[in-house]
Amino acid sequence: MPTSTFFNLAPEKREQITQIATAEFAEHAYRSVSISRIVAQAGIAKGSFYQYFEGKEDLYGYLLDLLVEKKSQFLSLDRPDPQNVGIFAYLRWIAEIGAQFEQVYPELSRVGYRAFYLGEYPAAFTDRTSQMAGTFYTQLVELGKRQGDIAPSLDTELAAFLFNTILSNLPAYLLQHLPPDSQPTEGESGATISLLTDVFGQILGILEHGMSVRTGEESQ
């Protein structure tokens, strides 16, 4: 986490440093991120940087925490109640609002893409997000069983594991299967966002209905 010295900076200076760091991490893989470039663009001494952050990993963790914070705020807008719409419709809403977030915060979203695709999360962040995701999906499965979205006989822990494993590994799948000219870049294109949302919807359809052929589809 940043030091109190960083948070005691004038808000405009904190925002400037944050924006420059976000652009650096959005543009470069973690191993190629340069603290020297960041401090040069921010107009601060490298020694001052180390009064604000312990190092590159600390700065990266701060940006990822900021991503989670801003995305949580974004998700709170007009949030539907999964008890009213059902858990699968709720998850589809999360995918749609997530695509909108990427349009509003393209560089910060790019930082998140790099973290997912390249596996560069700091260990502490990985552990924390994994625990949060596990808790979220467990609660969602329990709700789904209570309201009839998920078979009550299904093991809650197993169902939560499937949700977490499949949806958490979706970015890696997309990186391998998106055409090279439509892989995520800064300023995410509408076509790519549409494709991401469509794939997410297909996965949720599999989780909701399974892979078995339904009546009327045998000859299709």
TANOR-V543770 format. One record per residue. PHI is phi in degrees with one decimal (999 if undefined). Layout:
# TANOR-V543770
[[PHI] [PHI]]
This chain:
# TANOR-V543770
[[999] [-59.6] [-80.3] [-63.7] [-60.2] [-63.6] [-72.1] [-86.1] [-64.8] [-59.7] [-51.7] [-65.6] [-70.5] [-60.3] [-65.4] [-62.2] [-62.1] [-63.4] [-66.1] [-65.3] [-65.1] [-60.7] [-63.0] [-64.8] [-72.3] [-72.6] [-84.7] [-123.2] [-63.2] [-51.5] [-64.5] [-99.2] [-64.6] [-113.9] [-63.9] [-60.5] [-64.9] [-63.0] [-68.3] [-64.5] [-69.4] [-81.6] [70.8] [-126.8] [-76.0] [-60.8] [-62.4] [-65.9] [-56.3] [-75.8] [-85.3] [-96.0] [-136.0] [-70.0] [171.7] [-64.0] [-64.6] [-63.8] [-63.6] [-62.2] [-60.5] [-62.3] [-65.7] [-67.8] [-62.8] [-64.2] [-60.0] [-61.9] [-62.7] [-68.5] [-70.3] [-63.4] [-63.6] [-64.4] [-69.4] [-77.3] [-75.5] [50.8] [-66.9] [-74.4] [-89.7] [-59.9] [-72.2] [-97.7] [-97.2] [93.1] [-72.5] [-75.5] [-64.4] [-64.6] [-66.2] [-65.6] [-62.8] [-58.7] [-65.1] [-67.2] [-69.6] [-64.7] [-64.8] [-65.0] [-59.6] [-64.1] [-74.8] [-79.8] [-122.6] [-63.6] [-71.1] [-64.1] [-64.6] [-64.0] [-58.8] [-64.4] [-58.4] [-62.6] [-62.5] [-66.6] [-68.2] [-101.0] [61.4] [-101.2] [-59.0] [-58.8] [-55.7] [-63.3] [-68.9] [-60.4] [-61.6] [-67.2] [-67.2] [-63.8] [-65.6] [-63.1] [-64.9] [-61.0] [-64.7] [-60.0] [-71.6] [-63.4] [-64.5] [-67.3] [-64.5] [-61.0] [-64.9] [-61.1] [-69.3] [-66.9] [-104.3] [88.1] [-80.0] [-127.8] [-56.8] [-63.5] [-78.6] [-72.5] [-65.7] [-60.6] [-63.1] [-66.5] [-62.5] [-63.7] [-61.8] [-64.8] [-56.3] [-63.7] [-65.2] [-68.4] [-73.1] [-72.5] [-96.2] [-58.2] [-56.4] [-63.6] [-62.3] [-63.5] [-60.4] [-77.8] [-110.3] [-70.8] [-58.9] [-52.3] [-80.5] [-120.6] [-68.1] [-55.8] [-134.9] [-62.1] [73.8] [-44.9] [-74.5] [-61.0] [-64.6] [-67.0] [-59.8] [-61.8] [-65.7] [-58.9] [-64.3] [-65.2] [-63.7] [-59.3] [-62.9] [-64.1] [-63.9] [-64.0] [-62.7] [-65.2] [-64.9] [-78.8] [-113.4] [80.7] [-104.3] [-70.2] [-73.1] [-91.7] [-53.2] [93.9] [-104.4] [-58.0] [-96.2] [-83.5]]
